[in-house]
Amino acid sequence: MIRHLENARIVTPEGMRQGSLTIEDGSIAALNADAPRGAARLDLGGDLLLPGLIDLHGDAIEKEVEPRPNAFFPLPVALDAIDRRMAAAGVTTAFHGVSFAEGELGVRDVAFAETLARALHGFSGVVDHRVHVRYELTDAGSEARVARLIEDGVASLLSFMDHTPGQGQFKDAAAYGAYLSRVYAKDEGDIRDRITAKQAEAGNLVARVRRLADHARPRGVALAGHDDEGAERVAFMADVGASISEFPLDLATAQTARAAGLVTLFGAPNVLRGRSQSGALSAREAIAAGVAGALCSDYAPQTMLPALGVLTGEMGLGWPQALDLMAGAAARAAGLTDRGEIGLGKRADLIRASDRGGALSASAVWVAGAQIYGFGAQTAAA
């Protein structure tokens, strides 16, 4: 079916313009052309028409699988739920974070994590679901699991995490201990044992990263550093072929990562709330300083479109610049050349959006030209 969307404010990399868009065979066939004979026409009533959002880092799948501690839902139920959540949020390409960190509980147990990753890879939903393998570098036992997921084509993105106290997210043992106590209800003895085990692996991290990076690159798996801090860490990640720096912890690190050609990734919840949940660098500060490369949902896909509204409203960014943070830059970082913007020949991943009650939201979403969310009867064929 040929679809013709008309009377829309269309945002392309060149700017916003009132006009029409034609979809044929899942791709954008024309902009501002007459409706082809026989096309199904839809008047968008002056609403925004945006490219589908690309989310490089989303942890929301964990809450769909395990909404409360030790309360697990069947994977088909969880996958269907996250599919619908992503569609409603305007996310048409979703990289779901699946963590491999031996000794953690629930959905982050490594055996369960592998099961979840493989289920996601085999899942056919209404949006494009991909697996973002998050690998904790102090977990020696999971290296082989991660390598298998790369070999089997399950992993689309691999990020390297290091939560050893004294660097990164946890500045000291007390901060790490407080996290384990709060989230996993661990006692002091268990916390002490975990810290000792992490510190014992410190000398093996570099070799492990290089092995997995060398394994991933030839297979087209994008690489990312996580919670990067300092020029040395950025240089190392760039050297092993990373294209992304997730959540750099301070402005200097973000500047160094951008100078090294990495796409710096920040959370849309950070933009919406005006600050980082963990006390790290404010995404708004990074955007204002010109060192933010892309935004992701982090833990809340429903924040993506409202955060876009903040960028173009409160922060005064132009629509093309704001949407590059939400789609274009992510596509480039992940090596997806067929999407991320509205342009001729691009995949027709699209959002009809409007401001409802002070928050930008989706009223219709198309993936590869098929409407997968929203309402709106099409007119009779021309």
C-alpha positions as a Markdown table, in Angstrom:
| # | Residue | x | y | z |
|---|---|---|---|---|
| 1 | Met | 0.0 | 0.0 | 0.0 |
| 2 | Ile | 1.2 | 3.5 | -0.8 |
| 3 | Arg | 0.5 | 6.0 | 2.0 |
| 4 | His | 0.4 | 9.8 | 1.7 |
| 5 | Leu | 0.6 | 11.8 | 4.9 |
| 6 | Glu | -0.3 | 15.4 | 4.3 |
| 7 | Asn | -0.8 | 18.7 | 6.1 |
| 8 | Ala | 2.1 | 18.1 | 8.5 |
| 9 | Arg | 4.9 | 20.1 | 10.0 |
| 10 | Ile | 7.7 | 17.8 | 8.8 |
| 11 | Val | 11.1 | 18.0 | 10.5 |
| 12 | Thr | 14.1 | 17.1 | 8.3 |
| 13 | Pro | 17.8 | 17.7 | 9.0 |
| 14 | Glu | 17.4 | 20.9 | 7.0 |
| 15 | Gly | 14.6 | 22.3 | 9.1 |
| 16 | Met | 10.8 | 22.2 | 9.6 |
| 17 | Arg | 8.4 | 22.8 | 6.8 |
| 18 | Gln | 4.7 | 22.3 | 6.1 |
| 19 | Gly | 4.0 | 19.7 | 3.6 |
| 20 | Ser | 3.4 | 16.0 | 2.7 |
| 21 | Leu | 5.3 | 12.7 | 2.7 |
| 22 | Thr | 4.7 | 9.6 | 0.7 |
| 23 | Ile | 5.5 | 6.1 | 1.9 |
| 24 | Glu | 6.0 | 3.2 | -0.5 |
| 25 | Asp | 7.5 | -0.2 | 0.2 |
| 26 | Gly | 8.4 | 0.8 | 3.8 |
| 27 | Ser | 10.5 | 3.8 | 2.7 |
| 28 | Ile | 10.0 | 7.5 | 2.2 |
| 29 | Ala | 9.4 | 7.8 | -1.5 |
| 30 | Ala | 8.6 | 11.5 | -1.8 |
| 31 | Leu | 8.4 | 14.8 | 0.1 |
| 32 | Asn | 6.0 | 17.5 | -0.8 |
| 33 | Ala | 4.7 | 15.8 | -3.9 |
| 34 | Asp | 1.1 | 15.2 | -5.1 |
| 35 | Ala | -0.6 | 12.1 | -3.7 |
| 36 | Pro | 0.0 | 9.2 | -6.0 |
| 37 | Arg | -3.1 | 7.6 | -7.6 |
| 38 | Gly | -4.5 | 5.0 | -5.3 |
| 39 | Ala | -2.6 | 6.1 | -2.2 |
| 40 | Ala | -4.2 | 6.0 | 1.2 |
| 41 | Arg | -4.3 | 9.6 | 2.4 |
| 42 | Leu | -4.2 | 10.9 | 5.9 |
| 43 | Asp | -4.5 | 14.6 | 6.9 |
| 44 | Leu | -2.3 | 15.2 | 10.0 |
| 45 | Gly | -4.1 | 18.5 | 10.7 |
| 46 | Gly | -0.8 | 20.4 | 11.1 |
| 47 | Asp | 0.7 | 18.1 | 13.6 |
| 48 | Leu | 4.4 | 17.4 | 13.8 |
| 49 | Leu | 5.9 | 14.6 | 11.7 |
| 50 | Leu | 9.2 | 13.4 | 13.2 |
| 51 | Pro | 11.6 | 10.6 | 12.6 |
| 52 | Gly | 11.2 | 7.6 | 14.9 |
| 53 | Leu | 13.4 | 7.8 | 18.0 |
| 54 | Ile | 16.4 | 5.5 | 18.4 |
| 55 | Asp | 17.1 | 4.4 | 22.0 |
| 56 | Leu | 20.7 | 3.1 | 22.5 |
| 57 | His | 20.3 | 2.3 | 26.2 |
| 58 | Gly | 17.0 | 1.3 | 27.8 |
| 59 | Asp | 16.7 | -0.7 | 31.1 |
| 60 | Ala | 12.9 | -0.7 | 31.2 |
| 61 | Ile | 12.7 | -4.3 | 30.1 |
| 62 | Glu | 14.0 | -5.3 | 33.5 |
| 63 | Lys | 10.9 | -3.9 | 35.3 |
| 64 | Glu | 8.7 | -5.6 | 32.7 |
| 65 | Val | 10.3 | -8.9 | 33.5 |
| 66 | Glu | 10.6 | -8.4 | 37.3 |
| 67 | Pro | 8.2 | -5.7 | 38.4 |
| 68 | Arg | 8.9 | -6.5 | 42.1 |
| 69 | Pro | 11.8 | -8.3 | 43.7 |
| 70 | Asn | 11.6 | -12.0 | 42.9 |
| 71 | Ala | 8.2 | -11.6 | 41.1 |
| 72 | Phe | 8.8 | -12.6 | 37.5 |
| 73 | Phe | 6.5 | -12.4 | 34.6 |
| 74 | Pro | 6.6 | -14.9 | 31.7 |
| 75 | Leu | 8.9 | -13.5 | 29.0 |
| 76 | Pro | 6.2 | -13.4 | 26.3 |
| 77 | Val | 4.1 | -11.1 | 28.6 |
| 78 | Ala | 7.1 | -8.9 | 29.4 |
| 79 | Leu | 8.2 | -8.6 | 25.8 |
| 80 | Asp | 4.7 | -7.7 | 24.5 |
| 81 | Ala | 4.5 | -5.1 | 27.3 |
| 82 | Ile | 7.8 | -3.5 | 26.4 |
| 83 | Asp | 6.9 | -3.5 | 22.7 |
| 84 | Arg | 3.8 | -1.5 | 23.4 |
| 85 | Arg | 5.6 | 0.9 | 25.8 |
| 86 | Met | 8.2 | 1.6 | 23.2 |
| 87 | Ala | 5.6 | 2.2 | 20.4 |
| 88 | Ala | 3.7 | 4.6 | 22.6 |
| 89 | Ala | 6.9 | 6.5 | 23.5 |
| 90 | Gly | 7.8 | 7.0 | 19.8 |
| 91 | Val | 10.8 | 4.7 | 20.1 |
| 92 | Thr | 11.0 | 2.7 | 16.8 |
| 93 | Thr | 14.4 | 1.2 | 17.3 |
| 94 | Ala | 15.1 | 0.0 | 20.9 |
| 95 | Phe | 18.4 | -1.3 | 22.2 |
| 96 | His | 17.5 | -3.1 | 25.4 |
| 97 | Gly | 20.2 | -3.2 | 28.1 |
| 98 | Val | 20.8 | -6.7 | 29.5 |
| 99 | Ser | 23.4 | -6.8 | 32.2 |
| 100 | Phe | 26.0 | -9.5 | 32.8 |
| 101 | Ala | 27.3 | -9.1 | 36.3 |
| 102 | Glu | 27.8 | -12.4 | 38.2 |
| 103 | Gly | 26.5 | -12.2 | 41.8 |
| 104 | Glu | 23.7 | -9.8 | 41.2 |
| 105 | Leu | 20.1 | -10.9 | 41.7 |
| 106 | Gly | 16.8 | -11.3 | 39.8 |
| 107 | Val | 16.8 | -10.3 | 36.2 |
| 108 | Arg | 20.6 | -9.5 | 36.4 |
| 109 | Asp | 21.5 | -13.1 | 37.2 |
| 110 | Val | 23.8 | -14.0 | 34.3 |
| 111 | Ala | 22.0 | -17.2 | 33.4 |
| 112 | Phe | 18.7 | -15.4 | 33.3 |
| 113 | Ala | 20.3 | -12.5 | 31.5 |
| 114 | Glu | 21.4 | -14.8 | 28.7 |
| 115 | Thr | 17.9 | -16.3 | 28.4 |
| 116 | Leu | 16.4 | -12.8 | 28.2 |
| 117 | Ala | 18.9 | -11.6 | 25.6 |
| 118 | Arg | 18.2 | -14.6 | 23.4 |
| 119 | Ala | 14.4 | -14.1 | 23.8 |
| 120 | Leu | 14.7 | -10.4 | 22.8 |
| 121 | His | 16.8 | -11.3 | 19.8 |
| 122 | Gly | 14.1 | -13.8 | 18.6 |
| 123 | Phe | 11.2 | -11.5 | 19.4 |
| 124 | Ser | 9.3 | -10.0 | 16.5 |
| 125 | Gly | 7.3 | -7.0 | 17.8 |
| 126 | Val | 5.9 | -3.9 | 16.2 |
| 127 | Val | 9.1 | -1.9 | 16.8 |
| 128 | Asp | 12.7 | -2.9 | 16.0 |
| 129 | His | 14.1 | -4.6 | 19.2 |
| 130 | Arg | 17.9 | -5.1 | 19.6 |
| 131 | Val | 20.1 | -6.4 | 22.4 |
| 132 | His | 22.5 | -4.1 | 24.2 |
| 133 | Val | 24.8 | -6.4 | 26.2 |
| 134 | Arg | 26.1 | -4.6 | 29.3 |
| 135 | Tyr | 29.2 | -6.4 | 30.5 |
| 136 | Glu | 30.7 | -5.9 | 34.0 |
| 137 | Leu | 34.4 | -6.1 | 33.5 |
| 138 | Thr | 35.1 | -7.7 | 36.9 |
| 139 | Asp | 32.9 | -10.7 | 36.0 |
| 140 | Ala | 35.4 | -13.1 | 34.6 |
| 141 | Gly | 32.9 | -15.9 | 34.3 |
| 142 | Ser | 30.6 | -14.1 | 32.0 |
| 143 | Glu | 33.2 | -13.3 | 29.3 |
| 144 | Ala | 32.5 | -16.6 | 27.5 |
| 145 | Arg | 28.7 | -16.0 | 27.7 |
| 146 | Val | 29.1 | -12.6 | 26.1 |
| 147 | Ala | 31.4 | -13.9 | 23.4 |
| 148 | Arg | 28.8 | -16.5 | 22.5 |
| 149 | Leu | 26.1 | -13.9 | 22.3 |
| 150 | Ile | 28.3 | -11.9 | 19.9 |
| 151 | Glu | 29.1 | -15.1 | 17.8 |
| 152 | Asp | 25.4 | -16.0 | 17.6 |
| 153 | Gly | 24.5 | -12.5 | 16.3 |
| 154 | Val | 22.4 | -11.7 | 19.4 |
| 155 | Ala | 24.3 | -8.6 | 20.5 |
| 156 | Ser | 24.0 | -5.4 | 18.5 |
| 157 | Leu | 25.7 | -3.2 | 21.1 |
| 158 | Leu | 28.3 | -4.1 | 23.7 |
| 159 | Ser | 29.1 | -1.7 | 26.6 |
| 160 | Phe | 31.8 | -2.1 | 29.2 |
| 161 | Met | 30.9 | -1.4 | 32.8 |
| 162 | Asp | 33.2 | -1.2 | 35.8 |
| 163 | His | 31.6 | -0.6 | 39.2 |
| 164 | Thr | 34.7 | -1.2 | 41.2 |
| 165 | Pro | 34.6 | 1.2 | 44.2 |
| 166 | Gly | 37.1 | 4.1 | 43.9 |
| 167 | Gln | 36.3 | 5.2 | 40.3 |
| 168 | Gly | 33.3 | 5.8 | 38.1 |
| 169 | Gln | 29.9 | 5.8 | 39.6 |
| 170 | Phe | 31.0 | 4.7 | 43.1 |
| 171 | Lys | 33.6 | 7.0 | 44.4 |
| 172 | Asp | 34.4 | 4.8 | 47.4 |
| 173 | Ala | 33.5 | 1.6 | 49.1 |
| 174 | Ala | 30.9 | 3.3 | 51.3 |
| 175 | Ala | 29.0 | 4.4 | 48.2 |
| 176 | Tyr | 29.1 | 1.0 | 46.7 |
| 177 | Gly | 28.1 | -0.7 | 49.9 |
| 178 | Ala | 25.1 | 1.7 | 50.3 |
| 179 | Tyr | 24.0 | 0.7 | 46.8 |
| 180 | Leu | 24.2 | -3.0 | 47.5 |
| 181 | Ser | 22.4 | -2.6 | 50.8 |
| 182 | Arg | 19.6 | -0.5 | 49.4 |
| 183 | Val | 19.0 | -2.5 | 46.2 |
| 184 | Tyr | 19.9 | -6.0 | 47.1 |
| 185 | Ala | 19.6 | -6.0 | 50.9 |
| 186 | Lys | 23.2 | -7.3 | 51.3 |
| 187 | Asp | 24.9 | -7.4 | 54.8 |
| 188 | Glu | 28.3 | -6.0 | 55.6 |
| 189 | Gly | 30.1 | -9.3 | 55.2 |
| 190 | Asp | 28.7 | -10.0 | 51.7 |
| 191 | Ile | 29.5 | -6.4 | 50.7 |
| 192 | Arg | 33.0 | -6.7 | 51.8 |
| 193 | Asp | 33.5 | -10.0 | 49.9 |
| 194 | Arg | 32.1 | -8.5 | 46.7 |
| 195 | Ile | 34.4 | -5.5 | 46.9 |
| 196 | Thr | 37.4 | -7.7 | 47.5 |
| 197 | Ala | 36.5 | -9.9 | 44.5 |
| 198 | Lys | 36.1 | -6.8 | 42.3 |
| 199 | Gln | 39.4 | -5.4 | 43.3 |
| 200 | Ala | 41.2 | -8.7 | 42.7 |
| 201 | Glu | 40.1 | -8.6 | 39.1 |
| 202 | Ala | 41.5 | -5.1 | 38.4 |
| 203 | Gly | 44.6 | -6.4 | 36.7 |
| 204 | Asn | 42.7 | -8.4 | 34.2 |
| 205 | Leu | 40.3 | -5.8 | 32.9 |
| 206 | Val | 42.4 | -4.4 | 30.0 |
| 207 | Ala | 43.0 | -7.8 | 28.4 |
| 208 | Arg | 39.3 | -8.8 | 28.8 |
| 209 | Val | 38.1 | -5.6 | 27.1 |
| 210 | Arg | 40.5 | -6.1 | 24.2 |
| 211 | Arg | 39.5 | -9.7 | 23.6 |
| 212 | Leu | 35.8 | -8.9 | 23.6 |
| 213 | Ala | 36.2 | -5.8 | 21.5 |
| 214 | Asp | 38.3 | -7.7 | 18.9 |
| 215 | His | 35.6 | -10.3 | 18.9 |
| 216 | Ala | 32.8 | -7.8 | 18.4 |
| 217 | Arg | 34.1 | -5.3 | 15.8 |
| 218 | Pro | 34.3 | -7.7 | 12.8 |
| 219 | Arg | 30.8 | -8.8 | 13.5 |
| 220 | Gly | 29.4 | -5.3 | 13.3 |
| 221 | Val | 28.7 | -4.9 | 17.0 |
| 222 | Ala | 28.9 | -1.3 | 18.2 |
| 223 | Leu | 31.0 | -0.7 | 21.3 |
| 224 | Ala | 30.5 | 1.7 | 24.2 |
| 225 | Gly | 32.2 | 2.8 | 27.4 |
| 226 | His | 30.0 | 3.2 | 30.4 |
| 227 | Asp | 30.3 | 5.8 | 33.2 |
| 228 | Asp | 33.6 | 7.0 | 31.6 |
| 229 | Glu | 35.7 | 9.2 | 33.7 |
| 230 | Gly | 39.0 | 10.9 | 32.7 |
| 231 | Ala | 41.1 | 11.2 | 29.6 |
| 232 | Glu | 42.8 | 7.9 | 30.1 |
| 233 | Arg | 39.6 | 5.9 | 30.1 |
| 234 | Val | 38.3 | 7.7 | 27.0 |
| 235 | Ala | 41.5 | 7.1 | 25.1 |
| 236 | Phe | 41.4 | 3.4 | 26.0 |
| 237 | Met | 37.8 | 3.1 | 24.8 |
| 238 | Ala | 38.6 | 4.9 | 21.6 |
| 239 | Asp | 41.6 | 2.7 | 21.0 |
| 240 | Val | 39.5 | -0.5 | 21.2 |
| 241 | Gly | 37.0 | 0.9 | 18.7 |
| 242 | Ala | 34.2 | 2.3 | 20.8 |
| 243 | Ser | 31.9 | 4.7 | 19.1 |
| 244 | Ile | 29.9 | 5.7 | 22.2 |
| 245 | Ser | 30.7 | 7.0 | 25.7 |
| 246 | Glu | 27.7 | 6.4 | 27.9 |
| 247 | Phe | 27.0 | 8.8 | 30.7 |
| 248 | Pro | 30.4 | 10.5 | 31.1 |
| 249 | Leu | 30.7 | 11.5 | 34.7 |
| 250 | Asp | 31.9 | 15.1 | 34.3 |
| 251 | Leu | 32.2 | 17.9 | 31.7 |
| 252 | Ala | 35.9 | 17.4 | 31.1 |
| 253 | Thr | 35.4 | 13.7 | 30.3 |
| 254 | Ala | 32.5 | 14.5 | 28.0 |
| 255 | Gln | 34.7 | 17.1 | 26.2 |
| 256 | Thr | 37.5 | 14.6 | 25.8 |
| 257 | Ala | 35.1 | 12.0 | 24.5 |
| 258 | Arg | 33.7 | 14.3 | 21.9 |
| 259 | Ala | 37.1 | 15.4 | 20.8 |
| 260 | Ala | 38.0 | 11.7 | 20.4 |
| 261 | Gly | 35.0 | 11.3 | 18.0 |
| 262 | Leu | 32.8 | 9.3 | 20.5 |
| 263 | Val | 29.1 | 10.0 | 20.7 |
| 264 | Thr | 28.4 | 11.0 | 24.3 |
| 265 | Leu | 25.2 | 9.5 | 25.6 |
| 266 | Phe | 23.0 | 11.0 | 28.3 |
| 267 | Gly | 19.6 | 10.2 | 29.7 |
| 268 | Ala | 16.3 | 11.8 | 28.6 |
| 269 | Pro | 15.1 | 11.5 | 32.3 |
| 270 | Asn | 18.1 | 13.6 | 33.2 |
| 271 | Val | 16.9 | 16.3 | 30.7 |
| 272 | Leu | 13.3 | 16.1 | 31.9 |
| 273 | Arg | 14.1 | 16.3 | 35.6 |
| 274 | Gly | 16.9 | 18.8 | 35.1 |
| 275 | Arg | 19.5 | 16.8 | 37.0 |
| 276 | Ser | 21.2 | 13.3 | 37.2 |
| 277 | Gln | 19.6 | 10.8 | 39.5 |
| 278 | Ser | 23.1 | 9.7 | 40.7 |
| 279 | Gly | 24.5 | 13.2 | 41.0 |
| 280 | Ala | 26.6 | 12.9 | 37.8 |
| 281 | Leu | 26.8 | 15.5 | 35.0 |
| 282 | Ser | 23.6 | 17.2 | 34.2 |
| 283 | Ala | 22.5 | 16.4 | 30.6 |
| 284 | Arg | 21.2 | 20.0 | 30.2 |
| 285 | Glu | 24.7 | 21.3 | 31.2 |
| 286 | Ala | 26.3 | 19.0 | 28.7 |
| 287 | Ile | 23.9 | 20.0 | 25.9 |
| 288 | Ala | 24.4 | 23.7 | 26.7 |
| 289 | Ala | 28.2 | 23.2 | 26.5 |
| 290 | Gly | 27.9 | 21.4 | 23.2 |
| 291 | Val | 29.3 | 18.1 | 24.4 |
| 292 | Ala | 26.1 | 15.9 | 24.4 |
| 293 | Gly | 26.0 | 13.6 | 21.4 |
| 294 | Ala | 22.7 | 11.7 | 21.9 |
| 295 | Leu | 20.0 | 11.0 | 24.4 |
| 296 | Cys | 18.6 | 7.7 | 25.5 |
| 297 | Ser | 15.6 | 6.5 | 27.6 |
| 298 | Asp | 17.9 | 5.1 | 30.3 |
| 299 | Tyr | 15.2 | 3.7 | 32.6 |
| 300 | Ala | 12.1 | 5.5 | 31.3 |
| 301 | Pro | 11.1 | 5.4 | 27.6 |
| 302 | Gln | 8.1 | 7.7 | 28.3 |
| 303 | Thr | 10.6 | 10.6 | 28.8 |
| 304 | Met | 11.9 | 10.7 | 25.3 |
| 305 | Leu | 9.3 | 12.8 | 23.6 |
| 306 | Pro | 8.7 | 15.1 | 26.6 |
| 307 | Ala | 12.5 | 15.6 | 26.8 |
| 308 | Leu | 12.4 | 16.6 | 23.1 |
| 309 | Gly | 9.8 | 19.2 | 24.0 |
| 310 | Val | 12.2 | 20.5 | 26.7 |
| 311 | Leu | 15.0 | 20.8 | 24.2 |
| 312 | Thr | 13.0 | 22.7 | 21.7 |
| 313 | Gly | 11.1 | 24.8 | 24.3 |
| 314 | Glu | 13.0 | 25.6 | 27.5 |
| 315 | Met | 16.4 | 25.1 | 26.0 |
| 316 | Gly | 15.8 | 26.8 | 22.7 |
| 317 | Leu | 17.4 | 24.1 | 20.4 |
| 318 | Gly | 16.3 | 24.0 | 16.8 |
| 319 | Trp | 14.2 | 21.0 | 15.8 |
| 320 | Pro | 16.9 | 19.4 | 13.6 |
| 321 | Gln | 19.5 | 19.7 | 16.3 |
| 322 | Ala | 17.2 | 18.3 | 19.0 |
| 323 | Leu | 16.1 | 15.4 | 16.8 |
| 324 | Asp | 19.7 | 14.6 | 15.9 |
| 325 | Leu | 20.2 | 14.0 | 19.7 |
| 326 | Met | 17.2 | 11.7 | 19.7 |
| 327 | Ala | 17.6 | 9.8 | 16.5 |
| 328 | Gly | 20.3 | 10.8 | 13.9 |
| 329 | Ala | 23.4 | 10.6 | 16.1 |
| 330 | Ala | 22.3 | 7.3 | 17.7 |
| 331 | Ala | 21.8 | 5.8 | 14.2 |
| 332 | Arg | 25.3 | 6.9 | 13.2 |
| 333 | Ala | 26.8 | 5.5 | 16.4 |
| 334 | Ala | 25.2 | 2.1 | 15.9 |
| 335 | Gly | 26.0 | 2.0 | 12.2 |
| 336 | Leu | 22.3 | 2.2 | 11.1 |
| 337 | Thr | 22.4 | 4.0 | 7.8 |
| 338 | Asp | 18.8 | 3.4 | 6.8 |
| 339 | Arg | 17.1 | 5.5 | 9.6 |
| 340 | Gly | 17.4 | 8.3 | 12.1 |
| 341 | Glu | 16.0 | 11.1 | 9.9 |
| 342 | Ile | 13.3 | 12.0 | 7.4 |
| 343 | Gly | 14.8 | 11.9 | 4.0 |
| 344 | Leu | 14.2 | 10.3 | 0.6 |
| 345 | Gly | 14.9 | 6.6 | 0.6 |
| 346 | Lys | 15.1 | 6.4 | 4.4 |
| 347 | Arg | 13.1 | 3.8 | 6.3 |
| 348 | Ala | 9.6 | 5.2 | 7.1 |
| 349 | Asp | 9.9 | 5.1 | 10.9 |
| 350 | Leu | 7.8 | 8.2 | 11.8 |
| 351 | Ile | 6.0 | 9.8 | 14.6 |
| 352 | Arg | 2.9 | 12.0 | 14.5 |
| 353 | Ala | 3.4 | 14.2 | 17.6 |
| 354 | Ser | 1.6 | 17.0 | 19.3 |
| 355 | Asp | 1.7 | 18.9 | 22.6 |
| 356 | Arg | -0.9 | 17.5 | 24.9 |
| 357 | Gly | -1.3 | 19.1 | 28.3 |
| 358 | Gly | 2.2 | 20.6 | 28.2 |
| 359 | Ala | 4.1 | 17.4 | 27.2 |
| 360 | Leu | 5.0 | 16.3 | 23.7 |
| 361 | Ser | 3.5 | 12.9 | 22.9 |
| 362 | Ala | 2.8 | 10.5 | 20.0 |
| 363 | Ser | -0.6 | 10.2 | 18.5 |
| 364 | Ala | 0.5 | 7.8 | 15.8 |
| 365 | Val | 3.7 | 5.9 | 15.0 |
| 366 | Trp | 4.8 | 4.1 | 11.8 |
| 367 | Val | 7.6 | 1.5 | 11.5 |
| 368 | Ala | 8.8 | 0.7 | 8.0 |
| 369 | Gly | 5.7 | 2.4 | 6.7 |
| 370 | Ala | 3.2 | 0.4 | 8.7 |
| 371 | Gln | 1.1 | 2.2 | 11.4 |
| 372 | Ile | 1.8 | 0.4 | 14.6 |
| 373 | Tyr | 0.4 | 2.8 | 17.2 |
| 374 | Gly | -2.4 | 5.4 | 17.3 |
| 375 | Phe | -5.7 | 6.2 | 15.6 |
| 376 | Gly | -6.9 | 8.1 | 12.7 |
| 377 | Ala | -8.9 | 6.9 | 9.8 |
| 378 | Gln | -7.4 | 7.3 | 6.4 |
| 379 | Thr | -9.4 | 8.9 | 3.6 |
| 380 | Ala | -10.5 | 6.9 | 0.5 |
| 381 | Ala | -7.8 | 6.2 | -2.0 |
| 382 | Ala | -7.2 | 9.1 | -4.4 |
